[in-house]
Amino acid sequence: MARKKKKSAGVAGDAWLVTFGDLVTLLLTFFVLLLSMSSMDKSVLTKITFFSDDLGQLSVRSAGRIPQRIKMIVQALEKPWEILEKKERLKDMFFPDDVIPPEISRSTLMENLEIMQRPEGVALVLTDKLLFPSGGSELNPAAKQLLSVVGEVMGFMDAPVNVSGYSDAVGGDSEANYRLSGERALSVMEFFLELGLRNERFSVSGYGPNWALADNTTELGRSQNRRVEILLKTTPWLGAYVR
């Protein structure tokens, strides 16, 4: 009578290989995941950092050495919905007495400077009285001094900027009004670029007599409508950054 073969102990003894194989597979999956995360689009990561709580609108490059005054301005610009409550304080922070050109009094500056909330962020509104000669589009020396202060703040931010020009309603919907408003906006933008700010951050617009802020039937109203708006887009739609 033939002997019964003994059951092989090898099958049971090799069961650990299954567990080991599962572990190796999990580790491989983990490392592939890490590799895919490390190769994410850097532009997307940069824009996410732009909204981080610790840096806010501060540029990553400059967050460690930002002057205290500018840091306070940037923090205020991060919350445009509070601008109406603090715009006079923000004006004082932007333009303390030691940066105002001697040919412009503080009262004249305050009368011709406005800070407004926009859906995209905060707009600094300067009338042509602060910036240009009558009917001209070339910045005067005092204007360059004022805009240098604004440019200094922009240098510590990554927010996109739109510079838009406006005219009063004299001459109506004429080509001359659109041309002058566009040339004035372009002069302001070009000055910011001369300061070393990145050109890809900027856009420029000329709206002529459209979107008036004040009554065009009075001289005071017309003077308020002849303006340049510098829109700091501190609250952009996140989806706009996805490439």
GIHUNOR-V431525 format. One record per backbone hydrogen bond with DSSP energy under -1.0 kcal/mol. NH is the residue of the N-H (numbers start at 1). CO is the residue of the C=O. If there is no record, write none. Layout:
# GIHUNOR-V431525
nh-><NH/NH>
co-><CO/CO>
This chain:
# GIHUNOR-V431525
nh-><13/14/15/17/18/19/20/21/22/23/24/25/26/27/28/29/30/31/32/33/34/35/36/37/38/40/45/46/47/48/49/50/51/52/56/58/59/63/65/71/72/73/74/75/76/77/78/79/82/83/87/90/91/92/93/94/95/99/104/109/110/111/112/114/116/118/122/123/124/125/126/127/128/130/132/136/140/144/145/146/147/148/149/150/151/152/153/154/155/156/157/161/162/163/164/165/166/167/172/174/178/179/180/181/182/183/184/185/186/187/188/189/190/191/192/193/194/195/196/197/201/202/203/205/207/210/218/222/223/224/225/226/227/228/229/230/231/232/233/234/235/240/241/242>
co-><9/10/12/14/15/15/16/17/18/19/20/21/22/23/24/25/26/27/28/29/30/31/32/33/34/37/41/42/43/44/45/46/48/49/52/55/156/59/62/67/68/69/70/71/72/73/74/76/79/80/83/86/87/88/89/90/91/96/101/105/106/107/108/125/123/121/232/116/230/114/228/112/226/127/128/133/131/140/141/142/143/144/145/146/147/148/149/150/151/153/154/201/231/203/229/205/227/208/169/172/174/175/176/177/178/179/180/181/182/183/184/185/186/187/188/189/190/191/193/192/198/199/161/163/165/207/215/218/219/220/221/222/225/126/164/124/162/122/160/232/120/237/238/239>
